[in-house]
Every structure is written in C-alpha cells, then in structure tokens.
Amino acid sequence: MRSLTVLSGGIGGARFLQGLLHAIDTGALPGVAPDAVVTVVTNTADDLWVHGLKVCPDLDTVMYTLGDGIDPERGWGRRDETWSVREELAAYGVEPTWFGLGDRDVATHLVRTQMLEAGYPLSAVTAALCRRWLEPVHGERLRLLPMTDDRVETHVAVADADSPSGTRVVHFQEYWIRMRAEVPAETVVVVGLDAATPAPGVVEAITGADLVLVPPSNPVVSVGTILGVPGVREALVATGAPVVGLSPIVGGQHVRGMARQLLTAIGVEVSAAGVGLHYGARSQGGVLDGWLVDTGDAGDVAALEEAGLRAGAVPLMMTSPDATAAMVAAAVDLATR
C-alpha cells in the first residue's frame, strides 16, 4: 500500500494520525510502504467566525498536532500559549467570551482570513498554512485537505423554556464549549451541507487510495459531516480500496467529547455495534468493509459480522503512540484479510 486516506475530526483524529505515522516510521504495518502518502480529509463543519476571524478547529488541531505545535495538555491550540488578546477583548465586554483565541493561535486565523478575503479557497489556504507546519516535518508524504471549500456549520437544537418554540439553536462550538454538552441535544442541523461540494482532491484521495481509514472521531459531527458532503459517500462506495473504521465507543461510552449526546439526538444506539451499523457495510449499502471494536465490546462482533462487516476486537484506547500504532496495525490487518 502506497496511498492511505483518513477521514478525520479534531483531537481523536489527530492522535490517530500520530499513531499511523509512527506505525509507518517503525515498520509496524506489513504491506504499507515506508514512503506511503497519507491524505487527511478533515471535517470543517465545526468552523466558525470569531471576532471577524475564520477559525477552523479541526483543521488546526490536526495541523498543529502533526506539525509538533499543539498544546499536549489541552489537545488543542498552541503550545506555550498566552492569552492577552482574549483578556483585552473580555475587558471591552466583547462577546463571545466563552471562545478564547490564544495570542499565538490568532496569527493562523489572521492569515487564513486575509487569504479567504483575497479570494483564495479554503483548500488553497490550508495548503499554504501546511507549508509552514507539515512540510518541514513530513515532506510530501502528508496532505491535509478540508472536506469542502464551502461554508458549512453545525448547529445543535436544545430545549429552552424561554423560547416561544421551546427550543433554541446554538452553534456546535457553543454547545460544546460554553454549555459543555450538559444540555440534551434535541437535533443536529448542519447548515449548508446539502449544497456543499468536495474540496479539490477529496474524491480522488478516496477513489485512488489503497486503504481508507475512519478513525475513532465523532460519528455525528466529525465523520458524519464529511460523509454528508455530496459526492463523498458515493466515492467511498465506489473506491476499490478497503474501508475500515474504529469505534469511538468503548464499553458503551464515548472516550472523549459528546458522541453519546449526539448519537442519542439522531436516534443511534450508543454502542460500538450501534455506530458500526450506523455507518453500515458497503455490501449492504453502507460505507464500511471492516469495523474494529474494543476488547471490552467483543460481544458486538457477531452482530456486526451478521450485518456484513468484517469485525474484530482489539484495545482501542490511544494511550501512547505505540498503543495507537497497534490499533492502526489491527485495522490494516482487518483490511487485508
């Protein structure tokens, strides 16, 4: 295998990619060439405009993580960050105060916004940013693509007794950061998704891959939105490459984030089998050939295989690069059975 494509969200996808690159570098993936090219198709439905700046949380998390600039404690934002700009904006009473831009991080958003306003599409802007972050570390073997150049934003409807309709719609980032996903989500609305088109290179990265991997990113607001871009699901169905995913649900719970709340909102069972069946087997009209669950969910394997998915149970906690590399190796093994 010389070409691998990964459909990625933010923190979980970035850590998975660290393990994938580590596995390639250490020769832990039989059948994968040491110079294999990894293309990352990244969710952009979490994007938002803050203080006049275009912020792309998942793109930046992947870029900073793989470019060795991420804050390892938070898992997002820049290492050695300071917060003077946030403090000054708060002193002026400028909203939103719940979404903070670090002083180092704000430079990325300034460059992105200036390029977008000059007419460059998000894919070209991302390539320019990656020339600073990824090329010095990984050369030409790693490409980062937004799922679309079009504006797509995820919103969440929550109960609101003060609203005439009884509900209020907030941006996904407000639901996650300000509300901490502590209010039940009634529905998820992804504005602009139906009219979006895949960014340049996205369809080709899927149809031309030797293997497509779906890491344990959020199945609703990360992977789900990528799959929702018209043409992406069709590319997954058409590709000659195996498509293998890894469960974000371990022991009936999400490892990080708010997958439980959002899966419940769209009526999907919160379990390793539930998410695998939600994606579905390609042989049955879905998008996957294989699905890995954690050893604690090994009892789900039989139901997954009955539904047409090759399945296996391995440890799925990304506790270290070696542990994550072992997960990647299991996914490659499942793909080549």
C-alpha positions as a Markdown table, in Angstrom:
| # | Residue | x | y | z |
|---|---|---|---|---|
| 1 | Met | 0.0 | 0.0 | 0.0 |
| 2 | Arg | 1.4 | 3.4 | -1.0 |
| 3 | Ser | -1.6 | 5.6 | -0.6 |
| 4 | Leu | -3.7 | 5.9 | 2.6 |
| 5 | Thr | -6.7 | 8.2 | 3.2 |
| 6 | Val | -8.1 | 9.1 | 6.6 |
| 7 | Leu | -11.4 | 10.8 | 7.3 |
| 8 | Ser | -10.6 | 12.9 | 10.4 |
| 9 | Gly | -12.1 | 15.0 | 13.1 |
| 10 | Gly | -10.1 | 17.0 | 15.5 |
| 11 | Ile | -8.4 | 15.7 | 18.7 |
| 12 | Gly | -9.2 | 12.0 | 18.3 |
| 13 | Gly | -8.4 | 12.0 | 14.6 |
| 14 | Ala | -5.1 | 13.9 | 15.2 |
| 15 | Arg | -4.0 | 11.4 | 17.8 |
| 16 | Phe | -4.9 | 8.5 | 15.5 |
| 17 | Leu | -2.8 | 10.1 | 12.7 |
| 18 | Gln | 0.1 | 10.4 | 15.1 |
| 19 | Gly | -0.1 | 6.7 | 15.7 |
| 20 | Leu | -0.5 | 6.0 | 11.9 |
| 21 | Leu | 2.7 | 7.9 | 11.0 |
| 22 | His | 4.5 | 6.3 | 14.0 |
| 23 | Ala | 3.5 | 2.9 | 12.7 |
| 24 | Ile | 4.7 | 3.6 | 9.2 |
| 25 | Asp | 8.0 | 5.0 | 10.5 |
| 26 | Thr | 8.7 | 2.0 | 12.7 |
| 27 | Gly | 7.7 | -0.6 | 10.0 |
| 28 | Ala | 4.8 | -1.8 | 12.1 |
| 29 | Leu | 2.4 | -2.1 | 9.1 |
| 30 | Pro | 3.2 | -5.0 | 6.9 |
| 31 | Gly | 2.2 | -4.3 | 3.4 |
| 32 | Val | 2.4 | -0.5 | 3.8 |
| 33 | Ala | 5.3 | 1.1 | 2.1 |
| 34 | Pro | 7.7 | 3.2 | 4.2 |
| 35 | Asp | 7.1 | 6.2 | 1.9 |
| 36 | Ala | 3.4 | 5.8 | 1.7 |
| 37 | Val | 1.5 | 9.0 | 1.2 |
| 38 | Val | -1.2 | 9.8 | 3.8 |
| 39 | Thr | -4.0 | 12.2 | 2.8 |
| 40 | Val | -6.2 | 13.5 | 5.6 |
| 41 | Val | -9.8 | 14.7 | 4.7 |
| 42 | Thr | -10.8 | 16.8 | 7.7 |
| 43 | Asn | -14.1 | 18.0 | 9.0 |
| 44 | Thr | -14.8 | 21.7 | 8.6 |
| 45 | Ala | -18.4 | 21.8 | 9.9 |
| 46 | Asp | -17.1 | 22.9 | 13.3 |
| 47 | Asp | -15.8 | 26.1 | 11.7 |
| 48 | Leu | -17.0 | 29.5 | 12.9 |
| 49 | Trp | -16.3 | 33.2 | 12.6 |
| 50 | Val | -15.0 | 34.7 | 15.9 |
| 51 | His | -14.1 | 38.4 | 16.2 |
| 52 | Gly | -14.1 | 38.7 | 12.4 |
| 53 | Leu | -11.7 | 35.8 | 12.0 |
| 54 | Lys | -12.3 | 32.4 | 10.3 |
| 55 | Val | -11.5 | 29.6 | 12.8 |
| 56 | Cys | -11.2 | 26.0 | 11.7 |
| 57 | Pro | -10.8 | 24.0 | 14.9 |
| 58 | Asp | -10.4 | 20.5 | 13.4 |
| 59 | Leu | -8.1 | 21.6 | 10.6 |
| 60 | Asp | -5.9 | 23.5 | 13.0 |
| 61 | Thr | -5.8 | 20.7 | 15.6 |
| 62 | Val | -4.6 | 18.2 | 13.0 |
| 63 | Met | -2.1 | 20.7 | 11.6 |
| 64 | Tyr | -0.7 | 21.7 | 14.9 |
| 65 | Thr | -0.6 | 18.1 | 16.2 |
| 66 | Leu | 1.2 | 16.7 | 13.2 |
| 67 | Gly | 3.4 | 19.8 | 13.0 |
| 68 | Asp | 4.5 | 19.5 | 16.6 |
| 69 | Gly | 3.0 | 22.7 | 17.7 |
| 70 | Ile | 0.0 | 21.5 | 19.7 |
| 71 | Asp | -0.5 | 22.1 | 23.4 |
| 72 | Pro | -0.2 | 18.4 | 24.6 |
| 73 | Glu | -2.2 | 19.0 | 27.8 |
| 74 | Arg | -5.3 | 20.5 | 26.2 |
| 75 | Gly | -5.0 | 18.6 | 23.0 |
| 76 | Trp | -5.9 | 21.8 | 21.0 |
| 77 | Gly | -4.4 | 25.2 | 20.5 |
| 78 | Arg | -0.7 | 26.2 | 20.5 |
| 79 | Arg | 2.0 | 25.1 | 22.9 |
| 80 | Asp | 3.3 | 27.9 | 25.3 |
| 81 | Glu | 0.2 | 30.0 | 24.6 |
| 82 | Thr | -0.6 | 33.3 | 26.2 |
| 83 | Trp | -4.0 | 35.0 | 26.4 |
| 84 | Ser | -3.6 | 38.8 | 26.3 |
| 85 | Val | -5.9 | 39.3 | 23.3 |
| 86 | Arg | -8.7 | 37.3 | 25.0 |
| 87 | Glu | -8.3 | 39.2 | 28.2 |
| 88 | Glu | -8.4 | 42.6 | 26.4 |
| 89 | Leu | -11.5 | 41.6 | 24.5 |
| 90 | Ala | -13.2 | 40.5 | 27.7 |
| 91 | Ala | -12.3 | 43.8 | 29.3 |
| 92 | Tyr | -14.1 | 45.6 | 26.5 |
| 93 | Gly | -17.1 | 43.2 | 27.0 |
| 94 | Val | -16.8 | 41.8 | 23.5 |
| 95 | Glu | -18.7 | 38.6 | 23.0 |
| 96 | Pro | -18.2 | 35.7 | 22.8 |
| 97 | Thr | -16.2 | 35.5 | 25.9 |
| 98 | Trp | -16.6 | 31.7 | 26.1 |
| 99 | Phe | -14.5 | 31.1 | 23.0 |
| 100 | Gly | -10.9 | 32.2 | 23.5 |
| 101 | Leu | -8.3 | 32.8 | 20.8 |
| 102 | Gly | -4.7 | 32.5 | 22.1 |
| 103 | Asp | -2.1 | 35.1 | 21.1 |
| 104 | Arg | 0.0 | 32.6 | 19.1 |
| 105 | Asp | -3.1 | 30.9 | 17.6 |
| 106 | Val | -4.6 | 34.1 | 16.4 |
| 107 | Ala | -1.9 | 34.5 | 13.8 |
| 108 | Thr | -3.1 | 31.5 | 12.0 |
| 109 | His | -6.7 | 32.8 | 11.9 |
| 110 | Leu | -5.5 | 36.2 | 10.7 |
| 111 | Val | -3.5 | 34.7 | 7.8 |
| 112 | Arg | -6.5 | 32.4 | 6.9 |
| 113 | Thr | -9.0 | 35.2 | 7.0 |
| 114 | Gln | -6.8 | 37.6 | 4.9 |
| 115 | Met | -6.3 | 34.9 | 2.3 |
| 116 | Leu | -10.0 | 34.0 | 2.2 |
| 117 | Glu | -11.0 | 37.6 | 1.8 |
| 118 | Ala | -8.4 | 37.9 | -1.0 |
| 119 | Gly | -10.3 | 35.2 | -2.9 |
| 120 | Tyr | -8.4 | 32.0 | -2.1 |
| 121 | Pro | -10.5 | 28.9 | -1.4 |
| 122 | Leu | -10.1 | 27.2 | 2.0 |
| 123 | Ser | -8.2 | 24.3 | 0.4 |
| 124 | Ala | -5.5 | 26.6 | -1.0 |
| 125 | Val | -5.3 | 28.5 | 2.3 |
| 126 | Thr | -4.9 | 25.2 | 4.1 |
| 127 | Ala | -2.1 | 24.1 | 1.8 |
| 128 | Ala | -0.3 | 27.4 | 2.4 |
| 129 | Leu | -0.6 | 27.0 | 6.2 |
| 130 | Cys | 0.7 | 23.5 | 5.9 |
| 131 | Arg | 3.8 | 24.6 | 4.1 |
| 132 | Arg | 4.8 | 26.1 | 7.5 |
| 133 | Trp | 3.6 | 23.3 | 9.7 |
| 134 | Leu | 3.7 | 19.9 | 7.9 |
| 135 | Glu | 6.2 | 20.1 | 5.1 |
| 136 | Pro | 9.3 | 20.7 | 7.4 |
| 137 | Val | 8.3 | 17.7 | 9.4 |
| 138 | His | 6.8 | 15.3 | 6.9 |
| 139 | Gly | 7.8 | 16.5 | 3.5 |
| 140 | Glu | 5.5 | 15.4 | 0.7 |
| 141 | Arg | 4.1 | 12.3 | 2.4 |
| 142 | Leu | 1.3 | 14.1 | 4.3 |
| 143 | Arg | -1.5 | 16.1 | 2.8 |
| 144 | Leu | -4.3 | 17.9 | 4.7 |
| 145 | Leu | -7.5 | 18.7 | 2.9 |
| 146 | Pro | -10.7 | 20.3 | 4.1 |
| 147 | Met | -13.7 | 18.3 | 3.3 |
| 148 | Thr | -15.1 | 21.3 | 1.3 |
| 149 | Asp | -14.3 | 24.8 | 0.4 |
| 150 | Asp | -17.9 | 25.8 | 1.0 |
| 151 | Arg | -19.2 | 27.3 | 4.3 |
| 152 | Val | -20.7 | 24.6 | 6.4 |
| 153 | Glu | -21.6 | 25.0 | 10.1 |
| 154 | Thr | -23.1 | 22.6 | 12.6 |
| 155 | His | -25.8 | 23.8 | 14.9 |
| 156 | Val | -27.5 | 22.0 | 17.8 |
| 157 | Ala | -31.1 | 22.5 | 19.0 |
| 158 | Val | -31.5 | 22.4 | 22.7 |
| 159 | Ala | -34.6 | 22.8 | 25.0 |
| 160 | Asp | -35.2 | 26.4 | 26.1 |
| 161 | Ala | -38.2 | 27.2 | 28.2 |
| 162 | Asp | -37.9 | 30.9 | 27.5 |
| 163 | Ser | -38.3 | 30.4 | 23.7 |
| 164 | Pro | -41.8 | 30.5 | 22.1 |
| 165 | Ser | -40.9 | 27.3 | 20.3 |
| 166 | Gly | -39.5 | 25.6 | 23.4 |
| 167 | Thr | -36.1 | 25.2 | 21.7 |
| 168 | Arg | -33.1 | 27.2 | 20.9 |
| 169 | Val | -30.4 | 26.6 | 18.2 |
| 170 | Val | -26.8 | 27.2 | 19.1 |
| 171 | His | -23.6 | 26.8 | 17.1 |
| 172 | Phe | -21.9 | 23.5 | 17.8 |
| 173 | Gln | -18.9 | 25.2 | 19.4 |
| 174 | Glu | -21.2 | 27.0 | 21.9 |
| 175 | Tyr | -22.9 | 23.7 | 22.7 |
| 176 | Trp | -19.6 | 22.0 | 23.4 |
| 177 | Ile | -17.5 | 24.8 | 25.0 |
| 178 | Arg | -20.0 | 27.1 | 26.8 |
| 179 | Met | -22.7 | 24.6 | 27.5 |
| 180 | Arg | -20.2 | 21.7 | 27.9 |
| 181 | Ala | -22.8 | 19.4 | 26.2 |
| 182 | Glu | -24.6 | 19.2 | 29.5 |
| 183 | Val | -27.9 | 20.0 | 28.0 |
| 184 | Pro | -29.6 | 17.2 | 26.0 |
| 185 | Ala | -29.3 | 17.8 | 22.2 |
| 186 | Glu | -32.7 | 17.6 | 20.5 |
| 187 | Thr | -31.4 | 17.6 | 17.0 |
| 188 | Val | -28.3 | 18.4 | 14.9 |
| 189 | Val | -28.6 | 20.7 | 11.9 |
| 190 | Val | -25.7 | 21.1 | 9.6 |
| 191 | Val | -26.2 | 24.3 | 7.7 |
| 192 | Gly | -25.0 | 24.4 | 4.1 |
| 193 | Leu | -24.1 | 20.7 | 3.9 |
| 194 | Asp | -26.6 | 19.8 | 1.2 |
| 195 | Ala | -25.2 | 22.4 | -1.2 |
| 196 | Ala | -21.5 | 21.8 | -0.5 |
| 197 | Thr | -19.1 | 20.1 | -2.9 |
| 198 | Pro | -16.0 | 18.2 | -2.0 |
| 199 | Ala | -12.8 | 20.3 | -1.9 |
| 200 | Pro | -10.3 | 19.7 | -4.7 |
| 201 | Gly | -8.6 | 16.3 | -4.3 |
| 202 | Val | -11.0 | 14.9 | -1.8 |
| 203 | Val | -12.9 | 12.5 | -4.1 |
| 204 | Glu | -9.6 | 11.5 | -5.8 |
| 205 | Ala | -8.0 | 10.8 | -2.4 |
| 206 | Ile | -10.8 | 8.3 | -1.6 |
| 207 | Thr | -11.1 | 6.6 | -5.0 |
| 208 | Gly | -7.4 | 6.5 | -5.6 |
| 209 | Ala | -6.4 | 5.2 | -2.2 |
| 210 | Asp | -5.1 | 1.7 | -1.3 |
| 211 | Leu | -6.8 | 1.9 | 2.1 |
| 212 | Val | -9.3 | 4.3 | 3.6 |
| 213 | Leu | -9.4 | 4.6 | 7.4 |
| 214 | Val | -12.2 | 6.0 | 9.6 |
| 215 | Pro | -10.6 | 6.8 | 13.0 |
| 216 | Pro | -12.5 | 7.0 | 16.3 |
| 217 | Ser | -13.7 | 10.5 | 15.6 |
| 218 | Asn | -17.2 | 11.7 | 16.5 |
| 219 | Pro | -19.6 | 9.8 | 14.1 |
| 220 | Val | -22.1 | 12.7 | 14.0 |
| 221 | Val | -20.2 | 16.0 | 13.9 |
| 222 | Ser | -16.9 | 14.9 | 12.6 |
| 223 | Val | -17.0 | 11.8 | 10.3 |
| 224 | Gly | -20.8 | 12.3 | 9.8 |
| 225 | Thr | -20.4 | 15.7 | 8.3 |
| 226 | Ile | -17.6 | 14.5 | 6.0 |
| 227 | Leu | -19.9 | 11.7 | 4.8 |
| 228 | Gly | -22.7 | 14.3 | 4.3 |
| 229 | Val | -20.8 | 16.3 | 1.7 |
| 230 | Pro | -22.5 | 15.3 | -1.6 |
| 231 | Gly | -20.1 | 13.0 | -3.5 |
| 232 | Val | -18.1 | 11.8 | -0.6 |
| 233 | Arg | -20.3 | 8.8 | 0.3 |
| 234 | Glu | -20.5 | 7.9 | -3.3 |
| 235 | Ala | -16.7 | 8.0 | -3.5 |
| 236 | Leu | -16.5 | 5.6 | -0.6 |
| 237 | Val | -19.0 | 3.3 | -2.2 |
| 238 | Ala | -17.1 | 3.3 | -5.5 |
| 239 | Thr | -13.5 | 3.1 | -4.3 |
| 240 | Gly | -11.6 | -0.2 | -4.8 |
| 241 | Ala | -9.8 | 0.3 | -1.5 |
| 242 | Pro | -10.9 | -1.4 | 1.7 |
| 243 | Val | -12.7 | 1.0 | 4.1 |
| 244 | Val | -12.0 | 0.2 | 7.8 |
| 245 | Gly | -13.3 | 2.1 | 10.8 |
| 246 | Leu | -12.5 | 2.1 | 14.5 |
| 247 | Ser | -15.2 | 2.6 | 17.2 |
| 248 | Pro | -15.2 | 5.8 | 19.2 |
| 249 | Ile | -17.5 | 4.0 | 21.7 |
| 250 | Val | -15.7 | 1.9 | 24.3 |
| 251 | Gly | -17.7 | -0.1 | 26.9 |
| 252 | Gly | -20.9 | 1.7 | 25.9 |
| 253 | Gln | -19.4 | 5.2 | 26.4 |
| 254 | His | -17.5 | 7.8 | 24.3 |
| 255 | Val | -13.9 | 8.2 | 25.3 |
| 256 | Arg | -13.9 | 12.0 | 24.9 |
| 257 | Gly | -16.3 | 14.6 | 23.6 |
| 258 | Met | -20.1 | 14.3 | 23.3 |
| 259 | Ala | -20.7 | 11.3 | 21.0 |
| 260 | Arg | -23.3 | 9.9 | 23.4 |
| 261 | Gln | -25.4 | 13.1 | 23.4 |
| 262 | Leu | -25.3 | 13.5 | 19.7 |
| 263 | Leu | -25.9 | 9.8 | 18.8 |
| 264 | Thr | -28.9 | 9.9 | 21.0 |
| 265 | Ala | -30.1 | 13.0 | 19.2 |
| 266 | Ile | -30.1 | 11.3 | 15.8 |
| 267 | Gly | -31.5 | 8.0 | 17.2 |
| 268 | Val | -28.4 | 5.8 | 17.0 |
| 269 | Glu | -27.7 | 3.3 | 19.8 |
| 270 | Val | -24.7 | 4.4 | 21.9 |
| 271 | Ser | -22.6 | 1.3 | 21.4 |
| 272 | Ala | -19.7 | 0.0 | 19.3 |
| 273 | Ala | -22.1 | -2.1 | 17.3 |
| 274 | Gly | -24.6 | 0.8 | 17.0 |
| 275 | Val | -22.0 | 3.1 | 15.4 |
| 276 | Gly | -20.7 | 0.4 | 13.1 |
| 277 | Leu | -24.2 | -0.4 | 11.9 |
| 278 | His | -24.9 | 3.3 | 11.5 |
| 279 | Tyr | -22.1 | 3.6 | 9.1 |
| 280 | Gly | -23.1 | 0.2 | 7.5 |
| 281 | Ala | -21.5 | -2.4 | 5.4 |
| 282 | Arg | -20.7 | -1.5 | 1.8 |
| 283 | Ser | -22.2 | -4.8 | 0.8 |
| 284 | Gln | -25.5 | -3.6 | 2.3 |
| 285 | Gly | -25.4 | 0.0 | 1.0 |
| 286 | Gly | -23.2 | 1.5 | 3.7 |
| 287 | Val | -19.6 | 2.8 | 3.6 |
| 288 | Leu | -17.5 | 0.3 | 5.6 |
| 289 | Asp | -15.9 | -3.1 | 4.9 |
| 290 | Gly | -14.5 | -3.6 | 8.4 |
| 291 | Trp | -15.1 | -2.3 | 11.9 |
| 292 | Leu | -12.9 | -2.6 | 14.9 |
| 293 | Val | -14.3 | -2.5 | 18.4 |
| 294 | Asp | -12.6 | -2.5 | 21.8 |
| 295 | Thr | -11.9 | -5.8 | 23.5 |
| 296 | Gly | -14.5 | -4.8 | 26.1 |
| 297 | Asp | -17.1 | -4.8 | 23.3 |
| 298 | Ala | -16.1 | -8.1 | 21.8 |
| 299 | Gly | -19.6 | -9.3 | 22.3 |
| 300 | Asp | -20.7 | -7.0 | 19.5 |
| 301 | Val | -18.5 | -8.7 | 16.9 |
| 302 | Ala | -21.1 | -11.4 | 16.0 |
| 303 | Ala | -23.9 | -8.8 | 15.3 |
| 304 | Leu | -21.5 | -6.8 | 13.1 |
| 305 | Glu | -20.4 | -9.8 | 11.1 |
| 306 | Glu | -24.1 | -10.8 | 10.6 |
| 307 | Ala | -24.6 | -7.3 | 9.1 |
| 308 | Gly | -21.9 | -7.9 | 6.5 |
| 309 | Leu | -19.0 | -6.2 | 8.3 |
| 310 | Arg | -15.6 | -7.8 | 8.9 |
| 311 | Ala | -15.1 | -7.2 | 12.6 |
| 312 | Gly | -12.5 | -7.6 | 15.3 |
| 313 | Ala | -11.9 | -6.7 | 18.9 |
| 314 | Val | -8.6 | -5.1 | 20.0 |
| 315 | Pro | -7.6 | -2.5 | 22.6 |
| 316 | Leu | -8.8 | 0.9 | 21.3 |
| 317 | Met | -7.5 | 3.4 | 23.9 |
| 318 | Met | -5.0 | 5.7 | 22.4 |
| 319 | Thr | -2.8 | 5.9 | 25.5 |
| 320 | Ser | 0.6 | 6.2 | 23.6 |
| 321 | Pro | 1.9 | 6.3 | 20.0 |
| 322 | Asp | 2.7 | 2.6 | 20.3 |
| 323 | Ala | -0.8 | 1.8 | 21.5 |
| 324 | Thr | -2.3 | 3.8 | 18.7 |
| 325 | Ala | 0.1 | 2.2 | 16.2 |
| 326 | Ala | -1.1 | -1.2 | 17.3 |
| 327 | Met | -4.7 | -0.1 | 16.6 |
| 328 | Val | -3.7 | 1.0 | 13.1 |
| 329 | Ala | -1.9 | -2.3 | 12.5 |
| 330 | Ala | -5.1 | -4.1 | 13.5 |
| 331 | Ala | -7.1 | -2.0 | 11.1 |
| 332 | Val | -4.6 | -2.8 | 8.3 |
| 333 | Asp | -4.7 | -6.5 | 9.1 |
| 334 | Leu | -8.5 | -6.4 | 9.0 |
| 335 | Ala | -8.4 | -4.7 | 5.6 |
| 336 | Thr | -6.1 | -7.3 | 4.2 |
| 337 | Arg | -7.8 | -10.4 | 5.4 |
